[in-house]
Each structure stands twice: as C-alpha cells, then as structure tokens.
Amino acid sequence: MYDLVIVGAGPAGSTAGRYAARRGLKVLLLDRRKEIGVPIQCGEYVARDDEVRAIFPSLDGLGDLMEAPRRVRQIDTDVIRIWSPGGRHWDIPFRGYTVRRDEMDQGIADQATTEGAELQTETTVYRVRGSDVSTNHGTVSGTVIIGADGPSSSVARSIGLPLPVVGPAMSCTIDGDFSSVTDLFFGNLAPGGYAWIIPKGPCANVGLGTWQHFRGRLDTLFYKFLDQRGLPHSRGTGGYVPVEGPVSRTVKGNVLLVGDAAGHVMATNGGGINVSMICGRIAGEAAADHVLQRVPLETYETTWRAAVGPPLDRGRRIKRFADRFFGNDRLLEIAMAFLGARRMARAIRCQPLFVGI
Ligand SMILES: Cc1cc2nc3c(=O)[nH]c(=O)nc-3n(C[C@H](O)[C@H](O)[C@H](O)COP(=O)(O)OP(=O)(O)OC[C@H]3O[C@@H](n4cnc5c(N)ncnc54)[C@H](O)[C@@H]3O)c2cc1C
C-alpha cells in the first residue's frame, strides 16, 4: 500500500512525485514508456520564470520548480515572430528557452526518485477503482491516486471525470543554421492552430498543431509546411494538445488529475510544460497535506484554480474568439492586422484583449 500512486511520469506526474516524496510520502510513479520522455512529442519550448510570473500573477514563488528544464536548456529565444497567412509578421518580445525534452522529463523523474519516490516503467495502467490501480503487472494500491497520464487519461475515463478537448500536433528536429527567433505561422496551413520553427542551436524543432475540428491527415499538412519552408523531410512524432484549457472538475474521491489530463495548457499558445509543473507541485503538496494532516483533497482544485485558473480561462475565451477567424485566411489576415503586435502579445500571455475577452 502506497500513500500516493501517480499514473504518468511526464512533467506533471514526476513533479507531483518529487514534492510529495520530499514531504515523506511513500510514492509510486508508473509509466507505460520503456524510457521516460521517449519519443519526444513536443516543440521543446519553455517560458522563462519572469514570463510565467507575468502570466500568472497570483502564483507564489517558483522556487526550485524549474531546475531540471534549466539544466537541459539549449538556447534562449527572446522574440516570437508571428506570421500572417499573407506573409506579414510582427515581433513579440517574449522570453523563453529551448530544451532537450527527453532529458528534461528524465531529469524531473530523477528528482522524484532522489526525493524517495519509486519509479516503475513499462507499466500500463488500465483502470482505477477506489484505491486499486490495475496495471499489466498486477494491481497496486494507493491512499491517493494522481492521474497525470496525458490528454486521453485512462484514470479520468475510468472514474468518470471529463477529458480535455484536444487537437492533433506533430513535430520533428531538423539540423541547420537557424536564428534565435521563434517563428509561428498562422493560417490554413495549420487551421485553428499554427506551425512553428523553434530554434535549438544547431537545429530547430519544426512542427504544426491544429484544432479539434481538424479531420484530415496531419502529416500531409506537416510535409506541405516543410516543403513551403524549403526544409528537408524528417519523420515527425505527434500527439494531442488540450486546446480549450482546463476540464470542469479535477478531483473525485481519492483521485486528482493534473497536467494534460486536467487540460492544464494555455489555449492561446499550446504551452503545457510550465503549467503542468506548477500544478504538479500543487497536486503533490495536496496529496501530502491529505495523508499527513487530513486536509480534504478538494483543496487541490481550489488551490490550482487560484494560482493559474483565471489566465487559463481567459486563454480559452481568447482562443474561442480567434476560432471565428481561423479557417478563412482573408478574414484572419484582417483580424491579425487589427490586433497588431500589442494585442497579440497580450493574447500569447492570456491577458485581456477587449472588455469581456
Ligand atoms: C507535438 C506537441 C508539441 C508541444 N510543444 C510544446 C512546447 O513547445 N512547449 C510546451 O510548454 N508544451 C508543449 N506541448 C504540450 C506539452 O507537451 C504537454 O502539455 C506536457 O507534456 C504535459 O505534461 P504531462 O505530464 O501532463 O503529460 P505527458 O508529458 O503527456 O506525460 C504523460 C505520461 O503518462 C504516460 N501514460 C499515459 N497513459 C498511461 C497509462 N495508461 N499508463 C501508464 N502511463 C501512461 C505517458 O507515457 C507519459 O509519459 C506540446 C505537445 C505536443 C503534442
């Protein structure tokens, strides 16, 4: 019997494990992957702490939260260049850095095990019932269960919590000389989302994400984008990104959801690494408070909503507003010119654009 069983050793689950184990909980971290963080399904872009504090002003300090990503930092990128369908562009100052995502995930999992958590890979969780977690290696039990198993969470499905609304995305790494600017391309080349070229020093992460209404073949769009940019074809890896922000409920009985499983992603930019780690820490602390001091688990929901909820909800509203223009390049061109650099910068940071949005 464990105090805490965590399903999924991505940034959310491993961070929860790190902080719960630090408080002395007996923690088991399960992941179906053979090697944590492999394959990479990510643009590998992380926002710097000062940007994160500007986006989430109610957050308490970040402390040592982002140590592992910083350790595998590749380059700083201080400008996001936003391209319209017609080729106009706006430069938005935004401080971020790129990482080796596989090494980042492994680094956070190592932090969790260093604090005392037990990590079991190649373990697929099928369902959760009460304190029992059924896996391909038998059943384990935990007083508290955390579902950090991504956007199609088996944990959420098995206990009847809502799943986030998702859109597909894929990316690859391409060698070459790229500037330090992060390029985002909008329009029907990636309907409802954007294509990206994110510099990583001697290479770039090149990818594309779209919305929940997309019904075609993502790889066709992806290779078309590579051709348009004159980039060589490289095999992409993909996944799903929550595109409408958090789900309506993240606690049920002894189960908490965190990270992509809870929709902890900024809808206006698709970034989930920072938010999943912030909420992972809150989930780990909430589990510890519950086991050690009998604090009700429901405090998890109120704590993460107080810390990051309003900007994430605003991100959803801004994204829904933008969705009216996606799918029609002519309209989108006009809307982007109207918004201009100042309002686009606010949109990226999930800050209010107009009254009510
Ligand atoms: C193509 C793409 C590009 C992206 N680019 C960026 C970016 O540049 N910057 C950014 O901030 N965000 C980006 N994101 C979003 C970001 O990757 C996620 O928000 C982040 O990974 C969320 O972390 P997580 O721990 O919640 O989930 P994940 O990282 O998905 O981890 C979930 C873990 O659970 C495991 N798992 C799943 N199901 C089970 C099961 N049944 N049993 C056991 N284990 C299970 C998986 O193996 C995985 O290790 C991108 C997403 C995609 C798909």
The ligand as an ORCA input file, in Angstrom:
! r2SCAN-3c Opt
* xyz 0 1
  C       3.559     17.979    -30.744
  C       3.474     18.707    -29.410
  C       4.261     19.836    -29.199
  C       4.214     20.506    -27.957
  N       5.061     21.559    -27.742
  C       5.101     22.170    -26.533
  C       6.072     23.181    -26.263
  O       6.934     23.512    -27.080
  N       6.050     23.785    -25.032
  C       5.128     23.431    -24.078
  O       5.140     24.046    -22.981
  N       4.219     22.458    -24.302
  C       4.187     21.792    -25.497
  N       3.306     20.772    -25.719
  C       2.418     20.381    -24.620
  C       3.214     19.606    -23.568
  O       3.980     18.597    -24.187
  C       2.273     18.990    -22.533
  O       1.405     19.972    -22.058
  C       3.058     18.365    -21.372
  O       3.808     17.280    -21.826
  C       2.109     17.918    -20.279
  O       2.785     17.105    -19.344
  P       2.040     15.877    -18.667
  O       2.996     15.325    -17.671
  O       0.688     16.289    -18.219
  O       1.758     14.826    -19.837
  P       2.775     13.997    -20.717
  O       4.050     14.703    -20.912
  O       1.980     13.573    -21.922
  O       3.081     12.697    -19.842
  C       2.110     11.708    -19.641
  C       2.823     10.415    -19.307
  O       1.834      9.445    -18.976
  C       2.198      8.213    -19.545
  N       0.966      7.442    -19.717
  C      -0.094      7.736    -20.499
  N      -1.065      6.825    -20.346
  C      -0.598      5.912    -19.457
  C      -1.140      4.713    -18.900
  N      -2.377      4.296    -19.219
  N      -0.400      4.025    -18.026
  C       0.852      4.443    -17.685
  N       1.417      5.578    -18.179
  C       0.685      6.305    -19.055
  C       2.895      8.585    -20.853
  O       3.767      7.544    -21.262
  C       3.625      9.861    -20.479
  O       4.957      9.611    -20.062
  C       3.322     20.069    -26.944
  C       2.515     18.945    -27.163
  C       2.599     18.252    -28.379
  C       1.747     17.018    -28.581
*
